[in-house]
């Protein structure tokens, strides 16, 4: 049954993605500055499909820790679900993403048109400078930045080394860092076909103080992201490998 549900999910989600991409492609030519609602519709489609078809529910706690305006959110990253959910939780979400994603047919140009922050992960110091430059512009525009400090998806229970970009963003934008933990990988594994029924928890933690020295900021962020979701929801076998 899980295999069938997962298969149906991909049919609905990718079919809807194709339709929304075509609509967004037309809108990009006519009203290129009004494409964020397409991204919100896309993420809502994914979350709705996961709930209705696969039995994956979403539980979000700590939303009172989100400011009404610009924000810098540093989230754990366990699955593709994490790239969907923030469009539905924030009014004007902006993801930090790898530049290669802009090459995806149909969706890539829309990511660029919605003004996501695309960075070259192999660019070293140049990447940090570009991240900071784009981040300052986005914050000045009143948007909320979502960054995955681990840089890539990690299986549940494993926190990868944190990348320096989040500290550079916090220092230059003067924004507090809001840590977020999740157990999304237990239901929606990284690189896994199967989608397991249950609840995905997203827990938004209190913001870290502004103006911390870099080393202290990274240590506090690491400590925050090492927290686990309680109560534990249990593993899903080898789906996260």
Phi and psi in degrees as GROMACS dihedral restraints (atoms count N, CA, C in turn):
[ dihedral_restraints ]
;  ai    aj    ak    al  type     phi  dphi    fc
    3     4     5     6     1   -62.8    20    10
    4     5     6     7     1   -38.7    20    10
    6     7     8     9     1   -63.3    20    10
    7     8     9    10     1   -45.2    20    10
    9    10    11    12     1   -63.7    20    10
   10    11    12    13     1   -45.2    20    10
   12    13    14    15     1   -62.3    20    10
   13    14    15    16     1   -41.3    20    10
   15    16    17    18     1   -64.0    20    10
   16    17    18    19     1   -41.0    20    10
   18    19    20    21     1   -63.0    20    10
   19    20    21    22     1   -45.5    20    10
   21    22    23    24     1   -62.5    20    10
   22    23    24    25     1   -38.4    20    10
   24    25    26    27     1   -57.4    20    10
   25    26    27    28     1   -47.7    20    10
   27    28    29    30     1   -65.8    20    10
   28    29    30    31     1   -35.5    20    10
   30    31    32    33     1   -61.6    20    10
   31    32    33    34     1   -48.6    20    10
   33    34    35    36     1   -67.5    20    10
   34    35    36    37     1   -46.2    20    10
   36    37    38    39     1   -67.7    20    10
   37    38    39    40     1   -47.7    20    10
   39    40    41    42     1   -72.1    20    10
   40    41    42    43     1   -32.2    20    10
   42    43    44    45     1   -64.5    20    10
   43    44    45    46     1   -45.5    20    10
   45    46    47    48     1   -64.7    20    10
   46    47    48    49     1   -37.1    20    10
   48    49    50    51     1   -60.8    20    10
   49    50    51    52     1   -42.3    20    10
   51    52    53    54     1   -62.9    20    10
   52    53    54    55     1   -43.4    20    10
   54    55    56    57     1   -65.1    20    10
   55    56    57    58     1   -46.4    20    10
   57    58    59    60     1   -64.4    20    10
   58    59    60    61     1   -35.2    20    10
   60    61    62    63     1   -64.7    20    10
   61    62    63    64     1   -40.5    20    10
   63    64    65    66     1   -66.1    20    10
   64    65    66    67     1   -42.8    20    10
   66    67    68    69     1   -62.0    20    10
   67    68    69    70     1   -44.5    20    10
   69    70    71    72     1   -64.4    20    10
   70    71    72    73     1   -33.9    20    10
   72    73    74    75     1   -63.0    20    10
   73    74    75    76     1   -39.5    20    10
   75    76    77    78     1   -68.9    20    10
   76    77    78    79     1   -44.4    20    10
   78    79    80    81     1   -63.1    20    10
   79    80    81    82     1   -32.6    20    10
   81    82    83    84     1   -62.4    20    10
   82    83    84    85     1   -29.4    20    10
   84    85    86    87     1   -81.8    20    10
   85    86    87    88     1   -26.0    20    10
   87    88    89    90     1  -101.4    20    10
   88    89    90    91     1   -52.8    20    10
   90    91    92    93     1  -131.1    20    10
   91    92    93    94     1    72.6    20    10
   93    94    95    96     1   -62.6    20    10
   94    95    96    97     1   -17.4    20    10
   96    97    98    99     1   -92.2    20    10
   97    98    99   100     1     3.6    20    10
   99   100   101   102     1  -117.8    20    10
  100   101   102   103     1    35.2    20    10
  102   103   104   105     1   -96.5    20    10
  103   104   105   106     1   -10.1    20    10
  105   106   107   108     1   -59.2    20    10
  106   107   108   109     1   -36.9    20    10
  108   109   110   111     1   -59.4    20    10
  109   110   111   112     1   -27.8    20    10
  111   112   113   114     1   -66.0    20    10
  112   113   114   115     1   -41.5    20    10
  114   115   116   117     1   -63.9    20    10
  115   116   117   118     1   -39.4    20    10
  117   118   119   120     1   -65.2    20    10
  118   119   120   121     1   -42.2    20    10
  120   121   122   123     1   -63.5    20    10
  121   122   123   124     1   -39.0    20    10
  123   124   125   126     1   -63.0    20    10
  124   125   126   127     1   -46.7    20    10
  126   127   128   129     1   -68.1    20    10
  127   128   129   130     1   -38.6    20    10
  129   130   131   132     1   -62.4    20    10
  130   131   132   133     1   -38.3    20    10
  132   133   134   135     1   -60.7    20    10
  133   134   135   136     1   -45.6    20    10
  135   136   137   138     1   -63.5    20    10
  136   137   138   139     1   -44.3    20    10
  138   139   140   141     1   -69.3    20    10
  139   140   141   142     1   -40.9    20    10
  141   142   143   144     1   -62.8    20    10
  142   143   144   145     1   -46.0    20    10
  144   145   146   147     1   -63.0    20    10
  145   146   147   148     1   -40.7    20    10
  147   148   149   150     1   -62.9    20    10
  148   149   150   151     1   -38.4    20    10
  150   151   152   153     1   -73.1    20    10
  151   152   153   154     1   -49.4    20    10
  153   154   155   156     1   -73.3    20    10
  154   155   156   157     1   -41.7    20    10
  156   157   158   159     1   -90.0    20    10
  157   158   159   160     1   -42.6    20    10
  159   160   161   162     1  -102.5    20    10
  160   161   162   163     1    -8.3    20    10
  162   163   164   165     1    74.7    20    10
  163   164   165   166     1    26.1    20    10
  165   166   167   168     1   -96.0    20    10
  166   167   168   169     1   113.3    20    10
  168   169   170   171     1   -96.5    20    10
  169   170   171   172     1   161.0    20    10
  171   172   173   174     1  -118.9    20    10
  172   173   174   175     1   129.6    20    10
  174   175   176   177     1  -124.2    20    10
  175   176   177   178     1   117.8    20    10
  177   178   179   180     1  -113.9    20    10
  178   179   180   181     1   129.3    20    10
  180   181   182   183     1  -127.4    20    10
  181   182   183   184     1   156.5    20    10
  183   184   185   186     1    84.1    20    10
  184   185   186   187     1    16.5    20    10
  186   187   188   189     1   -63.7    20    10
  187   188   189   190     1   -18.2    20    10
  189   190   191   192     1   -66.9    20    10
  190   191   192   193     1   -14.0    20    10
  192   193   194   195     1   -85.0    20    10
  193   194   195   196     1    -2.6    20    10
  195   196   197   198     1   -90.6    20    10
  196   197   198   199     1   128.0    20    10
  198   199   200   201     1   -73.2    20    10
  199   200   201   202     1   160.1    20    10
  201   202   203   204     1   -71.9    20    10
  202   203   204   205     1   -21.6    20    10
  204   205   206   207     1  -112.7    20    10
  205   206   207   208     1  -138.4    20    10
  207   208   209   210     1   -57.2    20    10
  208   209   210   211     1   148.0    20    10
  210   211   212   213     1  -154.4    20    10
  211   212   213   214     1   157.1    20    10
  213   214   215   216     1  -124.1    20    10
  214   215   216   217     1   106.3    20    10
  216   217   218   219     1  -107.7    20    10
  217   218   219   220     1   123.2    20    10
  219   220   221   222     1  -110.4    20    10
  220   221   222   223     1   107.8    20    10
  222   223   224   225     1  -114.5    20    10
  223   224   225   226     1   145.4    20    10
  225   226   227   228     1   -59.3    20    10
  226   227   228   229     1   155.0    20    10
  228   229   230   231     1  -136.3    20    10
  229   230   231   232     1   105.7    20    10
  231   232   233   234     1  -115.2    20    10
  232   233   234   235     1   -21.5    20    10
  234   235   236   237     1  -158.0    20    10
  235   236   237   238     1   172.9    20    10
  237   238   239   240     1   -65.0    20    10
  238   239   240   241     1   -20.5    20    10
  240   241   242   243     1   -56.0    20    10
  241   242   243   244     1   -35.7    20    10
  243   244   245   246     1   -63.7    20    10
  244   245   246   247     1   -23.5    20    10
  246   247   248   249     1   -85.7    20    10
  247   248   249   250     1    -7.6    20    10
  249   250   251   252     1   -95.4    20    10
  250   251   252   253     1   -44.4    20    10
  252   253   254   255     1   -64.3    20    10
  253   254   255   256     1   -33.2    20    10
  255   256   257   258     1   -72.9    20    10
  256   257   258   259     1   -22.3    20    10
  258   259   260   261     1   -63.0    20    10
  259   260   261   262     1   -27.3    20    10
  261   262   263   264     1   -92.0    20    10
  262   263   264   265     1   -13.2    20    10
  264   265   266   267     1  -101.0    20    10
  265   266   267   268     1   -19.7    20    10
  267   268   269   270     1  -120.5    20    10
  268   269   270   271     1   146.5    20    10
  270   271   272   273     1   -68.9    20    10
  271   272   273   274     1   -36.5    20    10
  273   274   275   276     1  -142.5    20    10
  274   275   276   277     1    71.9    20    10
  276   277   278   279     1   -73.3    20    10
  277   278   279   280     1   140.7    20    10
  279   280   281   282     1  -133.4    20    10
  280   281   282   283     1   115.7    20    10
  282   283   284   285     1   -87.2    20    10
  283   284   285   286     1   144.8    20    10
  285   286   287   288     1   -89.0    20    10
  286   287   288   289     1   121.2    20    10
  288   289   290   291     1  -136.9    20    10
  289   290   291   292     1   162.3    20    10
  291   292   293   294     1   -75.2    20    10
  292   293   294   295     1   143.2    20    10
  294   295   296   297     1   -61.2    20    10
  295   296   297   298     1   -28.0    20    10
  297   298   299   300     1   -60.9    20    10
  298   299   300   301     1   -26.6    20    10
  300   301   302   303     1   -65.6    20    10
  301   302   303   304     1   -22.0    20    10
  303   304   305   306     1   -69.2    20    10
  304   305   306   307     1   -13.9    20    10
  306   307   308   309     1   -87.3    20    10
  307   308   309   310     1    -5.7    20    10
  309   310   311   312     1   -65.4    20    10
  310   311   312   313     1   128.3    20    10
  312   313   314   315     1   -56.8    20    10
  313   314   315   316     1   142.2    20    10
  315   316   317   318     1    68.3    20    10
  316   317   318   319     1   -59.5    20    10
  318   319   320   321     1   -72.7    20    10
  319   320   321   322     1   -35.2    20    10
  321   322   323   324     1   -56.0    20    10
  322   323   324   325     1   -52.6    20    10
  324   325   326   327     1   -60.1    20    10
  325   326   327   328     1   -31.9    20    10
  327   328   329   330     1   -70.5    20    10
  328   329   330   331     1   -37.5    20    10
  330   331   332   333     1   -59.8    20    10
  331   332   333   334     1   -42.1    20    10
  333   334   335   336     1   -66.6    20    10
  334   335   336   337     1   -40.6    20    10
  336   337   338   339     1   -69.1    20    10
  337   338   339   340     1   -27.5    20    10
  339   340   341   342     1   -86.9    20    10
  340   341   342   343     1     8.1    20    10
  342   343   344   345     1    64.8    20    10
  343   344   345   346     1    42.3    20    10
  345   346   347   348     1   -70.2    20    10
  346   347   348   349     1   159.6    20    10
  348   349   350   351     1   -93.7    20    10
  349   350   351   352     1   104.8    20    10
  351   352   353   354     1  -100.4    20    10
  352   353   354   355     1   128.1    20    10
  354   355   356   357     1  -127.9    20    10
  355   356   357   358     1   152.4    20    10
  357   358   359   360     1   -89.3    20    10
  358   359   360   361     1   110.6    20    10
  360   361   362   363     1   -67.6    20    10
  361   362   363   364     1   -14.9    20    10
  363   364   365   366     1  -101.6    20    10
  364   365   366   367     1     8.7    20    10
  366   367   368   369     1   -85.4    20    10
  367   368   369   370     1    -3.9    20    10
  369   370   371   372     1    62.5    20    10
  370   371   372   373     1  -134.2    20    10
  372   373   374   375     1   -61.8    20    10
  373   374   375   376     1   -33.1    20    10
  375   376   377   378     1   -62.6    20    10
  376   377   378   379     1   -37.7    20    10
  378   379   380   381     1   -63.3    20    10
  379   380   381   382     1   -42.5    20    10
  381   382   383   384     1   -62.5    20    10
  382   383   384   385     1   -44.4    20    10
  384   385   386   387     1   -61.5    20    10
  385   386   387   388     1   -41.6    20    10
  387   388   389   390     1   -69.2    20    10
  388   389   390   391     1   -38.7    20    10
  390   391   392   393     1   -60.6    20    10
  391   392   393   394     1   -45.8    20    10
  393   394   395   396     1   -64.8    20    10
  394   395   396   397     1   -43.6    20    10
  396   397   398   399     1   -60.2    20    10
  397   398   399   400     1   -49.1    20    10
  399   400   401   402     1   -67.6    20    10
  400   401   402   403     1   -37.4    20    10
  402   403   404   405     1   -62.9    20    10
  403   404   405   406     1   -42.0    20    10
  405   406   407   408     1   -62.3    20    10
  406   407   408   409     1   -40.3    20    10
  408   409   410   411     1   -64.4    20    10
  409   410   411   412     1   -43.9    20    10
  411   412   413   414     1   -65.0    20    10
  412   413   414   415     1   -43.0    20    10
  414   415   416   417     1   -63.9    20    10
  415   416   417   418     1   -41.5    20    10
  417   418   419   420     1   -62.9    20    10
  418   419   420   421     1   -25.4    20    10
  420   421   422   423     1   -84.3    20    10
  421   422   423   424     1     1.4    20    10
  423   424   425   426     1    83.0    20    10
  424   425   426   427     1    16.0    20    10
  426   427   428   429     1   -94.0    20    10
  427   428   429   430     1   170.0    20    10
  429   430   431   432     1  -109.4    20    10
  430   431   432   433     1   125.8    20    10
  432   433   434   435     1   -94.6    20    10
  433   434   435   436     1   130.4    20    10
  435   436   437   438     1  -111.2    20    10
  436   437   438   439     1   120.3    20    10
  438   439   440   441     1  -124.8    20    10
  439   440   441   442     1   142.2    20    10
  441   442   443   444     1  -102.7    20    10
  442   443   444   445     1    99.3    20    10
  444   445   446   447     1   -62.5    20    10
  445   446   447   448     1   -21.8    20    10
  447   448   449   450     1   -73.2    20    10
  448   449   450   451     1   -18.5    20    10
  450   451   452   453     1    87.2    20    10
  451   452   453   454     1   -19.9    20    10
  453   454   455   456     1  -159.3    20    10
  454   455   456   457     1   173.7    20    10
  456   457   458   459     1   -73.6    20    10
  457   458   459   460     1   142.6    20    10
  459   460   461   462     1  -127.4    20    10
  460   461   462   463     1   147.8    20    10
  462   463   464   465     1   -69.3    20    10
  463   464   465   466     1   156.0    20    10
  465   466   467   468     1   -54.9    20    10
  466   467   468   469     1   139.1    20    10
  468   469   470   471     1    89.3    20    10
  469   470   471   472     1    -5.8    20    10
  471   472   473   474     1  -123.9    20    10
  472   473   474   475     1   119.7    20    10
  474   475   476   477     1  -101.2    20    10
  475   476   477   478     1   117.9    20    10
  477   478   479   480     1   -75.8    20    10
  478   479   480   481     1   160.9    20    10
  480   481   482   483     1   -56.2    20    10
  481   482   483   484     1   136.8    20    10
  483   484   485   486     1   -78.7    20    10
  484   485   486   487     1   137.0    20    10
  486   487   488   489     1   -84.1    20    10
  487   488   489   490     1   152.9    20    10
  489   490   491   492     1   -74.3    20    10
  490   491   492   493     1   -10.6    20    10
  492   493   494   495     1   -59.9    20    10
  493   494   495   496     1   -35.9    20    10
  495   496   497   498     1   -65.1    20    10
  496   497   498   499     1   -37.8    20    10
  498   499   500   501     1   -67.9    20    10
  499   500   501   502     1   -40.2    20    10
  501   502   503   504     1   -63.5    20    10
  502   503   504   505     1   -42.0    20    10
  504   505   506   507     1   -62.9    20    10
  505   506   507   508     1   -45.4    20    10
  507   508   509   510     1   -62.6    20    10
  508   509   510   511     1   -40.7    20    10
  510   511   512   513     1   -67.0    20    10
  511   512   513   514     1   -44.3    20    10
  513   514   515   516     1   -81.5    20    10
  514   515   516   517     1   -32.4    20    10
  516   517   518   519     1   -88.5    20    10
  517   518   519   520     1   -13.2    20    10
  519   520   521   522     1    61.4    20    10
  520   521   522   523     1    27.4    20    10
  522   523   524   525     1   -99.1    20    10
  523   524   525   526     1   142.7    20    10
  525   526   527   528     1   -69.7    20    10
  526   527   528   529     1   145.6    20    10
  528   529   530   531     1   -90.1    20    10
  529   530   531   532     1   127.9    20    10
  531   532   533   534     1  -106.5    20    10
  532   533   534   535     1   107.2    20    10
  534   535   536   537     1   -74.5    20    10
  535   536   537   538     1   148.1    20    10
  537   538   539   540     1  -137.3    20    10
  538   539   540   541     1   132.9    20    10
  540   541   542   543     1  -114.8    20    10
  541   542   543   544     1   156.4    20    10
  543   544   545   546     1  -153.8    20    10
  544   545   546   547     1   160.3    20    10
  546   547   548   549     1  -120.5    20    10
  547   548   549   550     1    31.0    20    10
  549   550   551   552     1   -58.1    20    10
  550   551   552   553     1   -30.0    20    10
  552   553   554   555     1   -66.4    20    10
  553   554   555   556     1   -17.0    20    10
  555   556   557   558     1   -73.3    20    10
  556   557   558   559     1   -25.6    20    10
  558   559   560   561     1  -108.4    20    10
  559   560   561   562     1   -29.4    20    10
  561   562   563   564     1  -132.8    20    10
  562   563   564   565     1    85.0    20    10
  564   565   566   567     1   -69.1    20    10
  565   566   567   568     1   153.9    20    10
  567   568   569   570     1   -69.8    20    10
  568   569   570   571     1   129.8    20    10
  570   571   572   573     1    58.7    20    10
  571   572   573   574     1    25.0    20    10
  573   574   575   576     1  -109.6    20    10
  574   575   576   577     1   140.3    20    10
  576   577   578   579     1   -75.9    20    10
  577   578   579   580     1   -40.5    20    10
  579   580   581   582     1   -71.4    20    10
  580   581   582   583     1   141.8    20    10
  582   583   584   585     1  -119.6    20    10
  583   584   585   586     1   118.5    20    10
  585   586   587   588     1   -97.3    20    10
  586   587   588   589     1   136.2    20    10
  588   589   590   591     1   -66.2    20    10
  589   590   591   592     1   152.9    20    10
  591   592   593   594     1   142.6    20    10
  592   593   594   595     1  -165.1    20    10
  594   595   596   597     1  -113.0    20    10
  595   596   597   598     1   130.3    20    10
  597   598   599   600     1   -93.8    20    10
  598   599   600   601     1   125.3    20    10
  600   601   602   603     1  -101.4    20    10
  601   602   603   604     1   136.0    20    10
  603   604   605   606     1  -122.8    20    10
  604   605   606   607     1   119.1    20    10
  606   607   608   609     1  -117.6    20    10
  607   608   609   610     1   116.1    20    10
  609   610   611   612     1   -92.6    20    10
  610   611   612   613     1   119.3    20    10
  612   613   614   615     1   -93.0    20    10
  613   614   615   616     1   163.0    20    10
  615   616   617   618     1   -59.7    20    10
  616   617   618   619     1   147.2    20    10
  618   619   620   621     1   -64.9    20    10
  619   620   621   622     1   146.0    20    10
  621   622   623   624     1   -77.0    20    10
  622   623   624   625     1   151.9    20    10
  624   625   626   627     1   -61.6    20    10
  625   626   627   628     1   147.1    20    10
  627   628   629   630     1   -76.4    20    10
  628   629   630   631     1   145.3    20    10
  630   631   632   633     1    86.6    20    10
  631   632   633   634     1    11.4    20    10
  633   634   635   636     1   -67.4    20    10
  634   635   636   637     1   144.7    20    10
  636   637   638   639     1   -58.0    20    10
  637   638   639   640     1   151.2    20    10
  639   640   641   642     1   -52.9    20    10
  640   641   642   643     1   -49.2    20    10
  642   643   644   645     1   -62.8    20    10
  643   644   645   646     1   -40.0    20    10
  645   646   647   648     1   -69.2    20    10
  646   647   648   649     1   -39.1    20    10
  648   649   650   651     1   -59.2    20    10
  649   650   651   652     1   -48.2    20    10
  651   652   653   654     1   -65.8    20    10
  652   653   654   655     1   -36.6    20    10
  654   655   656   657     1   -68.0    20    10
  655   656   657   658     1   -42.6    20    10
  657   658   659   660     1   -66.6    20    10
  658   659   660   661     1   -39.6    20    10
  660   661   662   663     1   -64.9    20    10
  661   662   663   664     1   -43.8    20    10
  663   664   665   666     1   -58.8    20    10
  664   665   666   667     1   -44.9    20    10
  666   667   668   669     1   -61.8    20    10
  667   668   669   670     1   -41.6    20    10
  669   670   671   672     1   -65.2    20    10
  670   671   672   673     1   -43.8    20    10
  672   673   674   675     1   -74.0    20    10
  673   674   675   676     1   -15.9    20    10
  675   676   677   678     1   -78.4    20    10
  676   677   678   679     1   -10.5    20    10
  678   679   680   681     1   -64.0    20    10
  679   680   681   682     1   154.5    20    10
  681   682   683   684     1  -113.3    20    10
  682   683   684   685     1   158.9    20    10
  684   685   686   687     1   -77.8    20    10
  685   686   687   688     1   129.5    20    10
  687   688   689   690     1  -116.0    20    10
  688   689   690   691     1   135.8    20    10
  690   691   692   693     1   -77.9    20    10
  691   692   693   694     1   153.6    20    10
  693   694   695   696     1   -63.3    20    10
  694   695   696   697     1   145.2    20    10
  696   697   698   699     1  -101.1    20    10
  697   698   699   700     1    -3.3    20    10
  699   700   701   702     1    88.2    20    10
  700   701   702   703     1   152.8    20    10
  702   703   704   705     1   -78.2    20    10
  703   704   705   706     1   165.9    20    10
  705   706   707   708     1  -122.8    20    10
  706   707   708   709     1    43.8    20    10
  708   709   710   711     1    68.5    20    10
  709   710   711   712     1  -133.8    20    10
  711   712   713   714     1   -96.4    20    10
  712   713   714   715     1    13.1    20    10
  714   715   716   717     1   -68.9    20    10
  715   716   717   718     1   -15.5    20    10
  717   718   719   720     1   -97.6    20    10
  718   719   720   721     1     8.7    20    10
